[in-house]
Amino acid sequence: MNEQKNEFLGMAAHDLRSPIGVIQGFSQLLEDELGDDYKDYTSMIINESSKMLHLLNELLDISKIEAGKLDLKKRETDYISFIKRNIKMNELLAQNKKIRIVGDFEHTQPDPFL
């Protein structure tokens, strides 16, 4: 039963990756063609589809973990940039609800222990 679940997860993730790749491709085309007026929106579409693709890859990793075939790679992450991108992405939604998002980033060096 567990093997069937892993097989299903793998097939589902692979089947969903292709349409997300198409969304990313057309979004990049629109970003190049539409100019600066829509660049924020197309960038958000590209970023969100990249997140979806990342989630699907993580779903595939679950199958690899359970099969004992996962290869881990450590890397440093710039958390400040990650937070700033997410604030930017959510500002429009927040403004529509009359919410103001403020980020105070005094700490600019990545934590070596994370």
C-alpha positions, -999 to +999 in steps of 0.1 A: +000+000+000+028+024+009+045+017-024+013+024-043+010+057-024+046+067-034+040+057-070+008+079-070+026+109-055+053+106-081+029+104-110+007+132-097+037+155-092+052+148-126+018+154-143+014+188-125+049+200-133+043+203-170+014+228-168+032+249-143+062+251-166+038+264-193+025+290-170+060+301-162+070+303-198+040+323-209+044+346-179+080+353-188+069+360-224+042+385-211+068+401-188+090+407-218+062+420-241+040+441-217+067+464-203+070+480-169+033+486-162+026+449-157+061+437-146+051+434-109+021+412-118+040+390-142+069+387-117+044+376-091+029+349-114+064+337-122+074+336-085+042+319-074+044+292-102+081+287-091+068+281-055+042+256-068+070+238-088+091+238-056+062+222-037+058+195-063+095+188-062+091+184-024+063+160-029+086+140-051+112+142-024+087+126+000+085+096-023+123+095-024+126+097+014+102+069+019+121+048-007+154+056+010+168+074-021+169+111-011+202+130-015+204+161+007+223+192-002+230+220+023+230+257+011+229+291+027+197+311+025+192+348+025+161+350+047+159+388+045+154+387+007+129+359+012+109+380+036+111+411+015+098+392-016+068+378+004+060+413+018+060+427-018+038+399-030+012+404-002+012+442-002-015+445-028-038+421-010-031+439+023-038+473+007-072+461-005-080+453+031-065+485+044-036+467+061-001+481+060+028+456+060+061+470+075+094+453+075+123+464+097+155+447+086+183+460+108+200+426+107+215+423+072+240+395+076+228+359+073+229+339+105+257+313+100+239+288+122+208+286+101 
